């Protein structure tokens, strides 16, 4: 019998289960991604919310345990418009890419910061905020790329353009679309140091290229909501 009390968690996905229950996927600080049954929650007058840090208690035997109780452990937050779409996208990435019950404590903090910043920073910075989170997610999953040196060992030069080679890194190229300055901006991980619109699009394409082998052929449902952005 497993029993966990007041675990820090975010709800990242829900779906109907049997007549009155929900299947709930949580991203937790100490236990990584877990799936719980929320019995009778479809009939509850109080809805459990995404994008709010929670304290959850659960117990049970086997792989599918039951949610016993939950409480909000966060400031009031409501994502709307593009902020909501970006939050849904990141939740889907975590749901698809993390193995169940593998702890990612640093990634949990990054996720918490990302959700908070969606309501705190200027909306014009949201795309750059998302690109930085994608890069950090790949790093935490073990698919980081060297942002200081190219694949032949030369230091990244802000005056040069680069191409990305899968599972290799960056190589200088006169036909490259990724600037050395953009690579340095990714390394700095500073929301205030945002690339120009052209390089921001180049960063979007770079991250999609890096994520594709991990996501496979099944498309992200949330991406279709802002595919043209």
N, C-alpha and C positions, 0 to 999 in steps of 0.2 A: 504493500500500500504506500503510495507516494502522497505526501501532503506538503504543499508549499503555501506560505502565508505572506501576503503583502509584497509580492514581487513587482518591481518597477517594470512597466510594460506600455506599449502602444498597440492598439488594434490596427491591423493592416489589411484585413479582409474578412468578410462575413458572407455566409450564404445559408439559405433555408435548409433545415435538417429535420426530417420526419414532420409531424403535424404542427408542433408548436415551438420547436427548438431551433437553434442556430449553430452552425459550425463556425468557430471564431479562430482566426489566425492572429497570434500576437507576436510582436518582436519584443523580447524581454532583455533586461540588462544582464542577468546571470545565467539564463538558460537558452538564449538565442531565440530562434523561431519555434513556436509551439502551437499546436492545434488543440482546442478545447471545445467541449459541448456546452453551450449555454442553454440549459433546460428551461423551457417555457418562456424564453426571452421574447419570442415573437408576439406574445400576449402581454408583455410587460408595458406599463405606462411610461417607464423610464428607459430610454434608449441609450445603449452604450456607444460612445462616440469615438470616431477616429481623430487623429491629430491632437489628442489630449493625453498627456502622460497619466497613467493610471497606477493604482496599487491593486493587484489581483491576487486572489487566493483560490487555489484549486487542489483537487485530490482525485485519486482513483488508481486503478490497476491497469496494466497494459498500455498500449500506445495512445488511446483516446481517453483523456481524463475529463473531468467535469469542472466547470467554473462554479465556485461556491459563492464568491462575492467580489465586488469591485467598488472602487471609489476614485474620484478624480483627485489627482495630486499635481495640479498645474493651474496656471492662470487661465481665465476664460479665453477661448480662441475659436474663431470661426473663419474658415477659409472659403473664399468666394472667387468666382471668375478664374483667371489664369492661375492664381495661387492654389485653388482647389485642384485644377488639372495637374499642376506640377506635383502636388502632394500625392494624388492618386497614382501618378507615374512612378514616383519613388517607392510608394508602397508596393506597386506591382513588381518593380525590380527586386526588392527585398524578398517578396513572396516567391519569385521565380528562382532567384540565384542563391539564397542561403539554404544550407542543409539544416534540417530540423535538429534542434537541441545542441547545436554547436554555438557556444557563446562567442559573441563579438562585442565586447564591452566598449572598445574605442569607437566602433561603428555606431553603437547605440547612442553615444554622446554626440557623434557627428549628425546622426539623424535628428536627435532632439534639437540641436542647434539649427539645423536646416529648417525644420518646421517652425521654430520660433522666428527665424529670420524672414520667412515668407510674409509675416505680418509686421515686421519691423523695418526692413530696408525698403528703399525706393523700388517700386515695381519695375523700373527700367533695368534694375540689376538682377531680376529674377532668373533670366536665362543664364547669366554668368554664374549665379549661385548654383543652379542646377548642374552646369558643366563641372564645377568644382566638386560637387557631391559625387557625380558619376566617377570622376577621377579617383576620389578617395575611396569609393566603394570598390573599384577595381583593385586598388592598392591593398585594401584589407582582405580581399578574396585571394590575394596572391598573384594577381595579374597586373601588377604595376609595371611601369616603364621608366627607364632612366631618363630623367628630365635635366640632368646636368651634363651628360656626355652623349655623343652620337655613337653609332654602332661600331665605329672604328677607333673610338677612344678620344676623339677630339671634343673639347669643351663646346657646348652649344653657343653659337655666335648669333647675337641679336641682329646682325647685319645680313644674315643668310636666310634662305628659304629651305624647307625640309620636306621630305616625304616620310611617311610612317610605314615600316615594314613589319608585318604581323609577327609576333613573338621575337622580334629583333630589337626594334627601336627606331630612332630617327637617323636619316642619312641626308646630307646636304644635296640639294638638287636645284638646278636652274628652273625646272618645271614644277618644283614643289609648291604646295599651297599653304603650308604651315610655317609661319614665321618663327625665327629663333626667339623673338620677343614674346610671342604667344607661349612658347614652351617655358620660358622664364616666368611668365605670369602664372602658369599652372603650378610651377614649382613654388612660387611665393604663396599661393593659396590665399590670396587677399581679395575679398569681395570688392574693395574699393578700387583695386587696380584692374579695371575691366578692359578687355580688348576692344578694338573698333568693330563695327558691325560685320565687316568682311571676315575678320579673323575669328569673331564669335561664331559665325556660320562654319568656318573651317574647323573649329573646336567641336561643334556639334557633329559634323561628319566624322571627325577623328574618333570621338567617343562611340558613335554608332558602329564604326568599323571594329573597335575593340570589344564592344559588347556582343556583337552578332554571333561569334563562335560559342559564347556561353548561353545565349538565349535560344539558339537553334532556329528552326524554320517557323515556329509558332509565333505569330506577331503579338506585340504588346497591345492590348485593347486600349489602354490609355493614350498611347502614342497617336492613335488616329484622331484624337481630340485636338491635337495641336501639331499635326504632321506638317502643316504649311508654315509653321512659325520658324 
